[in-house]
Amino acid sequence: MAPSKGVSTSLFDALPDVLLLNFNELPAWLCRATDVIREELTCQRPGFRSVAVRQAELIVIDIIRHYIASHTPRLPAWVSLPDDSRVAMALREFHRDISRPWTLETLASAAGTSRSRLIAASQHELGEGLFSYITRFRMQEAARLLAQTSQSVGRIAWQVGNQSEAAFSIAFKRQNGVQPRQFRSAGQR
Protein backbone atom coordinates (compact mmCIF):
# COMPACT_ATOMS: atom_id res chain seq x y z
CA MET A 1 0.00 0.00 0.00
CA ALA A 2 1.94 3.01 -1.24
CA PRO A 3 1.07 6.58 -0.33
CA SER A 4 -0.47 8.71 -3.03
CA LYS A 5 1.54 11.47 -4.67
CA GLY A 6 2.05 14.46 -2.40
CA VAL A 7 1.37 12.52 0.78
CA SER A 8 4.06 12.21 3.39
CA THR A 9 5.93 8.96 3.25
CA SER A 10 7.19 9.29 6.81
CA LEU A 11 4.52 6.98 8.25
CA PHE A 12 5.33 4.32 5.68
CA ASP A 13 9.05 4.80 6.29
CA ALA A 14 8.44 4.35 10.03
CA LEU A 15 6.66 1.03 9.56
CA PRO A 16 8.70 -2.16 9.32
CA ASP A 17 8.82 -4.02 6.00
CA VAL A 18 6.73 -6.79 7.56
CA LEU A 19 4.14 -6.36 10.31
CA LEU A 20 3.90 -9.37 12.58
CA LEU A 21 0.73 -9.27 14.61
CA ASN A 22 -0.90 -11.64 17.05
CA PHE A 23 -4.36 -12.32 15.62
CA ASN A 24 -5.62 -12.98 19.16
CA GLU A 25 -5.03 -9.27 19.87
CA LEU A 26 -6.87 -8.01 16.79
CA PRO A 27 -10.54 -7.01 16.76
CA ALA A 28 -12.96 -9.84 15.94
CA TRP A 29 -14.29 -7.98 12.89
CA LEU A 30 -10.85 -8.20 11.31
CA CYS A 31 -10.92 -11.99 11.36
CA ARG A 32 -14.46 -11.92 9.94
CA ALA A 33 -13.28 -9.56 7.20
CA THR A 34 -10.89 -12.19 5.89
CA ASP A 35 -13.83 -14.61 5.76
CA VAL A 36 -15.77 -12.07 3.67
CA ILE A 37 -12.88 -11.82 1.20
CA ARG A 38 -12.62 -15.61 0.96
CA GLU A 39 -16.38 -15.89 0.33
CA GLU A 40 -16.36 -13.14 -2.31
CA LEU A 41 -13.48 -14.77 -4.18
CA THR A 42 -15.11 -18.20 -3.98
CA CYS A 43 -18.67 -17.20 -4.99
CA GLN A 44 -17.63 -14.59 -7.57
CA ARG A 45 -20.89 -12.65 -7.48
CA PRO A 46 -21.09 -9.45 -9.56
CA GLY A 47 -18.65 -6.90 -8.14
CA PHE A 48 -16.76 -9.52 -6.13
CA ARG A 49 -13.35 -8.06 -7.00
CA SER A 50 -14.32 -4.56 -5.85
CA VAL A 51 -15.74 -5.90 -2.58
CA ALA A 52 -12.63 -8.02 -1.93
CA VAL A 53 -10.25 -5.15 -2.71
CA ARG A 54 -12.13 -2.68 -0.48
CA GLN A 55 -12.29 -5.21 2.33
CA ALA A 56 -8.53 -5.82 1.99
CA GLU A 57 -7.89 -2.06 2.14
CA LEU A 58 -9.88 -1.85 5.38
CA ILE A 59 -7.87 -4.73 6.81
CA VAL A 60 -4.56 -3.03 5.93
CA ILE A 61 -5.71 0.27 7.43
CA ASP A 62 -6.84 -1.39 10.63
CA ILE A 63 -3.61 -3.40 10.93
CA ILE A 64 -1.61 -0.17 10.59
CA ARG A 65 -3.84 1.51 13.18
CA HIS A 66 -3.32 -1.44 15.54
CA TYR A 67 0.44 -1.30 14.99
CA ILE A 68 0.54 2.46 15.63
CA ALA A 69 -1.46 2.06 18.84
CA SER A 70 0.93 -0.56 20.16
CA HIS A 71 4.21 0.97 18.90
CA THR A 72 3.66 4.73 19.22
CA PRO A 73 7.02 5.48 20.89
CA ARG A 74 8.88 4.18 17.80
CA LEU A 75 6.86 6.22 15.30
CA PRO A 76 7.35 9.89 14.44
CA ALA A 77 5.71 12.18 16.96
CA TRP A 78 3.34 13.76 14.41
CA VAL A 79 1.60 10.41 13.78
CA SER A 80 -0.07 10.51 17.18
CA LEU A 81 -0.98 14.21 17.23
CA PRO A 82 -4.69 14.95 17.66
CA ASP A 83 -6.40 16.22 14.51
CA ASP A 84 -7.20 19.54 16.17
CA SER A 85 -3.59 20.15 17.22
CA ARG A 86 -2.25 23.41 15.78
CA VAL A 87 1.04 21.64 15.06
CA ALA A 88 -0.82 18.88 13.19
CA MET A 89 -2.68 21.54 11.17
CA ALA A 90 0.59 23.26 10.26
CA LEU A 91 2.24 19.96 9.32
CA ARG A 92 -0.73 18.93 7.17
CA GLU A 93 -0.28 22.14 5.19
CA PHE A 94 3.47 21.55 4.92
CA HIS A 95 2.99 17.96 3.73
CA ARG A 96 0.53 19.10 1.05
CA ASP A 97 3.35 21.05 -0.62
CA ILE A 98 6.83 20.45 0.77
CA SER A 99 8.39 22.45 -2.07
CA ARG A 100 6.73 25.67 -0.91
CA PRO A 101 9.08 28.12 0.85
CA TRP A 102 7.26 27.88 4.19
CA THR A 103 7.81 30.52 6.84
CA LEU A 104 6.81 30.49 10.47
CA GLU A 105 4.23 33.14 9.64
CA THR A 106 2.58 31.13 6.82
CA LEU A 107 2.52 27.94 8.91
CA ALA A 108 1.09 29.75 11.94
CA SER A 109 -1.55 31.34 9.73
CA ALA A 110 -2.46 27.94 8.25
CA ALA A 111 -2.80 26.57 11.79
CA GLY A 112 -4.82 29.55 13.01
CA THR A 113 -2.41 30.45 15.79
CA SER A 114 0.39 32.86 16.59
CA ARG A 115 4.01 32.21 15.70
CA SER A 116 5.07 32.04 19.34
CA ARG A 117 2.33 29.55 20.23
CA LEU A 118 3.20 27.38 17.24
CA ILE A 119 6.88 27.36 18.23
CA ALA A 120 6.05 26.39 21.83
CA ALA A 121 3.50 23.77 20.79
CA SER A 122 5.81 22.17 18.23
CA GLN A 123 8.59 21.83 20.78
CA HIS A 124 6.15 20.27 23.24
CA GLU A 125 4.26 18.02 20.79
CA LEU A 126 7.06 16.99 18.42
CA GLY A 127 9.94 17.05 20.86
CA GLU A 128 11.83 19.25 18.41
CA GLY A 129 11.45 22.58 16.70
CA LEU A 130 9.03 22.83 13.80
CA PHE A 131 11.71 23.76 11.30
CA SER A 132 14.04 21.05 12.59
CA TYR A 133 11.29 18.58 11.71
CA ILE A 134 10.65 20.23 8.33
CA THR A 135 14.34 20.25 7.38
CA ARG A 136 14.83 16.64 8.48
CA PHE A 137 11.73 15.53 6.55
CA ARG A 138 12.83 17.39 3.43
CA MET A 139 16.31 15.86 3.56
CA GLN A 140 14.83 12.37 4.04
CA GLU A 141 12.63 12.93 1.01
CA ALA A 142 15.64 14.22 -0.95
CA ALA A 143 17.61 11.10 0.00
CA ARG A 144 14.73 8.93 -1.20
CA LEU A 145 14.54 10.81 -4.50
CA LEU A 146 18.31 10.61 -4.99
CA ALA A 147 18.24 6.87 -4.39
CA GLN A 148 15.13 6.06 -6.41
CA THR A 149 15.11 8.50 -9.33
CA SER A 150 17.50 9.92 -11.90
CA GLN A 151 16.29 13.50 -11.42
CA SER A 152 18.98 16.16 -11.26
CA VAL A 153 20.18 17.38 -7.88
CA GLY A 154 18.84 20.85 -8.76
CA ARG A 155 15.38 19.44 -9.53
CA ILE A 156 15.34 17.46 -6.28
CA ALA A 157 16.49 20.55 -4.37
CA TRP A 158 13.53 22.48 -5.78
CA GLN A 159 11.10 19.62 -5.01
CA VAL A 160 12.07 19.66 -1.35
CA GLY A 161 11.80 23.42 -0.93
CA ASN A 162 15.29 24.70 -1.68
CA GLN A 163 15.54 27.38 -4.32
CA SER A 164 19.34 27.15 -4.30
CA GLU A 165 21.18 23.94 -5.16
CA ALA A 166 24.17 25.16 -3.14
CA ALA A 167 22.06 25.75 -0.01
CA PHE A 168 20.42 22.37 -0.54
CA SER A 169 23.80 20.63 -0.78
CA ILE A 170 24.93 22.22 2.49
CA ALA A 171 21.71 21.20 4.29
CA PHE A 172 21.86 17.70 2.81
CA LYS A 173 25.48 17.21 3.89
CA ARG A 174 24.67 18.48 7.38
CA GLN A 175 21.86 15.91 7.65
CA ASN A 176 23.46 12.95 5.86
CA GLY A 177 27.21 13.50 6.15
CA VAL A 178 27.82 13.55 2.38
CA GLN A 179 26.98 15.74 -0.60
CA PRO A 180 23.90 14.74 -2.63
CA ARG A 181 25.97 13.52 -5.60
CA GLN A 182 28.16 11.41 -3.31
CA PHE A 183 25.05 9.98 -1.68
CA ARG A 184 23.66 9.01 -5.09
CA SER A 185 26.98 7.52 -6.23
CA ALA A 186 27.32 5.47 -3.05
CA GLY A 187 23.82 4.06 -3.56
CA GLN A 188 24.59 2.94 -7.11
CA ARG A 189 27.55 0.75 -6.14
C-alpha positions in Angstrom: 0.0 0.0 0.0 1.9 3.0 -1.2 1.1 6.6 -0.3 -0.5 8.7 -3.0 1.5 11.5 -4.7 2.0 14.5 -2.4 1.4 12.5 0.8 4.1 12.2 3.4 5.9 9.0 3.2 7.2 9.3 6.8 4.5 7.0 8.2 5.3 4.3 5.7 9.0 4.8 6.3 8.4 4.4 10.0 6.7 1.0 9.6 8.7 -2.2 9.3 8.8 -4.0 6.0 6.7 -6.8 7.6 4.1 -6.4 10.3 3.9 -9.4 12.6 0.7 -9.3 14.6 -0.9 -11.6 17.0 -4.4 -12.3 15.6 -5.6 -13.0 19.2 -5.0 -9.3 19.9 -6.9 -8.0 16.8 -10.5 -7.0 16.8 -13.0 -9.8 15.9 -14.3 -8.0 12.9 -10.8 -8.2 11.3 -10.9 -12.0 11.4 -14.5 -11.9 9.9 -13.3 -9.6 7.2 -10.9 -12.2 5.9 -13.8 -14.6 5.8 -15.8 -12.1 3.7 -12.9 -11.8 1.2 -12.6 -15.6 1.0 -16.4 -15.9 0.3 -16.4 -13.1 -2.3 -13.5 -14.8 -4.2 -15.1 -18.2 -4.0 -18.7 -17.2 -5.0 -17.6 -14.6 -7.6 -20.9 -12.7 -7.5 -21.1 -9.4 -9.6 -18.7 -6.9 -8.1 -16.8 -9.5 -6.1 -13.4 -8.1 -7.0 -14.3 -4.6 -5.8 -15.7 -5.9 -2.6 -12.6 -8.0 -1.9 -10.2 -5.2 -2.7 -12.1 -2.7 -0.5 -12.3 -5.2 2.3 -8.5 -5.8 2.0 -7.9 -2.1 2.1 -9.9 -1.8 5.4 -7.9 -4.7 6.8 -4.6 -3.0 5.9 -5.7 0.3 7.4 -6.8 -1.4 10.6 -3.6 -3.4 10.9 -1.6 -0.2 10.6 -3.8 1.5 13.2 -3.3 -1.4 15.5 0.4 -1.3 15.0 0.5 2.5 15.6 -1.5 2.1 18.8 0.9 -0.6 20.2 4.2 1.0 18.9 3.7 4.7 19.2 7.0 5.5 20.9 8.9 4.2 17.8 6.9 6.2 15.3 7.4 9.9 14.4 5.7 12.2 17.0 3.3 13.8 14.4 1.6 10.4 13.8 -0.1 10.5 17.2 -1.0 14.2 17.2 -4.7 14.9 17.7 -6.4 16.2 14.5 -7.2 19.5 16.2 -3.6 20.2 17.2 -2.3 23.4 15.8 1.0 21.6 15.1 -0.8 18.9 13.2 -2.7 21.5 11.2 0.6 23.3 10.3 2.2 20.0 9.3 -0.7 18.9 7.2 -0.3 22.1 5.2 3.5 21.6 4.9 3.0 18.0 3.7 0.5 19.1 1.0 3.3 21.1 -0.6 6.8 20.4 0.8 8.4 22.4 -2.1 6.7 25.7 -0.9 9.1 28.1 0.9 7.3 27.9 4.2 7.8 30.5 6.8 6.8 30.5 10.5 4.2 33.1 9.6 2.6 31.1 6.8 2.5 27.9 8.9 1.1 29.7 11.9 -1.5 31.3 9.7 -2.5 27.9 8.3 -2.8 26.6 11.8 -4.8 29.5 13.0 -2.4 30.5 15.8 0.4 32.9 16.6 4.0 32.2 15.7 5.1 32.0 19.3 2.3 29.5 20.2 3.2 27.4 17.2 6.9 27.4 18.2 6.1 26.4 21.8 3.5 23.8 20.8 5.8 22.2 18.2 8.6 21.8 20.8 6.2 20.3 23.2 4.3 18.0 20.8 7.1 17.0 18.4 9.9 17.1 20.9 11.8 19.3 18.4 11.5 22.6 16.7 9.0 22.8 13.8 11.7 23.8 11.3 14.0 21.0 12.6 11.3 18.6 11.7 10.6 20.2 8.3 14.3 20.3 7.4 14.8 16.6 8.5 11.7 15.5 6.5 12.8 17.4 3.4 16.3 15.9 3.6 14.8 12.4 4.0 12.6 12.9 1.0 15.6 14.2 -0.9 17.6 11.1 0.0 14.7 8.9 -1.2 14.5 10.8 -4.5 18.3 10.6 -5.0 18.2 6.9 -4.4 15.1 6.1 -6.4 15.1 8.5 -9.3 17.5 9.9 -11.9 16.3 13.5 -11.4 19.0 16.2 -11.3 20.2 17.4 -7.9 18.8 20.8 -8.8 15.4 19.4 -9.5 15.3 17.5 -6.3 16.5 20.5 -4.4 13.5 22.5 -5.8 11.1 19.6 -5.0 12.1 19.7 -1.3 11.8 23.4 -0.9 15.3 24.7 -1.7 15.5 27.4 -4.3 19.3 27.1 -4.3 21.2 23.9 -5.2 24.2 25.2 -3.1 22.1 25.7 0.0 20.4 22.4 -0.5 23.8 20.6 -0.8 24.9 22.2 2.5 21.7 21.2 4.3 21.9 17.7 2.8 25.5 17.2 3.9 24.7 18.5 7.4 21.9 15.9 7.7 23.5 12.9 5.9 27.2 13.5 6.1 27.8 13.5 2.4 27.0 15.7 -0.6 23.9 14.7 -2.6 26.0 13.5 -5.6 28.2 11.4 -3.3 25.0 10.0 -1.7 23.7 9.0 -5.1 27.0 7.5 -6.2 27.3 5.5 -3.0 23.8 4.1 -3.6 24.6 2.9 -7.1 27.6 0.7 -6.1 
